[in-house]
């Protein structure tokens, strides 16, 4: 059995919120990959993107490799982690990957685009990213969980899936 879980999905789908809450309930370490990258580089995500998206993606791939070495951990990935197959390959070795599938209408309704470098061009960009990435999320995931109801319902479903599929000490 696998010994860590990785949440994938669009920006604003609930990866970090769900991950934090479940990690507390199950007493498992939680890592937000974007925060991990900021700590690793001593730069903010927007600062890394200023140099270029490729620059950020290189650090993201490095973070995937480092986090793949840890055990008993819940990881909230960045929304674009699926853009590089190498990221999913390294994470999938010992991670159970859950796609938090939030409908586009819900994402458009409440995402704060001001804090998301790739979304600074507005909501049309979010639609394009959704169309570009949706199938990557689906094919990368071991489990797909809809986040279209109350967050408590989604958390309960995710928790059951984690308990059934992970070997957590």
N, C-alpha and C positions, 0 to 999 in steps of 0.2 A: 504493500500500500504506500501511497505517497505521503510525504510528511510536511507539506506546506500547501497553501492555497494562494492562487493569484487571481485577482479580479481584473477583468478587461472590460472595456466598453467606452462609449463616447464620453467626452468631457461633460460633467454634470449628470451622469446617469446614477450616481450614488455610490460609486466604488469606495471612496474614502469614508463616507458616513457609515455605510454598512460595515466596512472593515473595522473601523474603530469600535463600533458598538459590539460587534461579535467578538472581537479580541478581548474586550473587557468581560463579556459574559462567559467566555470559554477559558479565560486566563491564558491567552496566547499572545506573544509579541506581535505588534502591528507595525508595518512600515509603509509609509506613503512614498512611492518611488520618486516623485518629483521633489519632495522634501529631502530624500536621501541624496539625490543628485545635487541639490543646492548645498547640502552639508559637505558633500564630497568635493565640490568645485569652489566653494565659498563665493558663488555667484547665484543670482536669482534666475529662475527660468527665463523671464523676459531678457535678462542680460545675455544669457547663452544664445537665445534666438537672435539677438541683435547681430551676433557674429555670423549667424546663418543656421537654418534648420539642420543642415548636415552636421554642424558642430554639436548641436544639442543631441541629435540621434546617436552620435558616437559615444557621448557620455551615457546616454540611456542604455546602449548596448553593454557598456562596461558595468553599469549598475545591475543589469540583468545577470551578468556572469557572477558578480560578487554576491548578489542576493540568492542566486541558485545554490550557493555553497552553504547557506544557513538551513536550519531545521526548525520545525515547530514554529512557523511564522505565517502570518497573513500579510499579503502584499497587495497594495492597491497600485496598479500600474498606471502609467500615463496613457492617455487615449490613443496615441500613435505607436505604442509598443509593437503592435501587429504589423506595422509597415515593413519591418525587417524580419524575415523568416528565421534568421539566426537567433533573434530574441525569443521567439516562441519555442524554437527547438531546445534551447538551453534551459528555459523555464519548465518545459513540459517533462523533462527527464525525471524530476522528483516532485513536481507540482501538479495539483489538481486545478485546472483552469476553469473559472466560472465567468461567463459572459453575463454581465448585468445589462439586460436588454430593456432600455427605457424608450418608449415611443418618441419619435421625432417631435410630435406636437407638444409633448410634455417638456422636452428639452428646450424647444423654442420658447415655451411659456415662461420659464423661470431661470434660465442660465444667465449668470452674470458674465457677459463677454468681456468686460473691462479687465478682468484678471487672467484672461486666457490669450496668450500671444498669437496663436493661430486663428483666433476668432476676432481679432481687432478690426477686420474688414466687415464685420457685421454678420447678421443672421444668415445671409445667403451662403456665406462660407461654411457655416455649421451644416447647412443642407448638403453642400458639396462633400464635406468630410463624411457625413453620414452615408451618403451614396457610395463614396469611395471605400469606406471601411467596413460597412455592415457585414458583407460576406466574409471578410477576413476574420471578424470577431466570431461569426458562426462556425467557420471551419477550424478555428484555433481552439475552441472551447471543448472541454469535457462535459460541461453542463451549461445550459442556457436557462437563465431565470429572469422572468419578466419583472420589471419594477414599474408597475402601472397602477398599483393600489396603495393603501396605507403602508408607510415604511415598516411598521411593525410586522405586517403580513410578510413582506419581502424578507425581512431579517429572520423570521421564524422558518421560512422555506430554506433560505441559505444555510442556516444553522443545522437543519436536519440533513441537508446534502453534505455539509462538511463532516458531521459526526459519522455519517454512513460511509464516507469515501476516504477519510484520512486516518493515518496512523499518527496521532498526536500524543506525545508523552504527557 
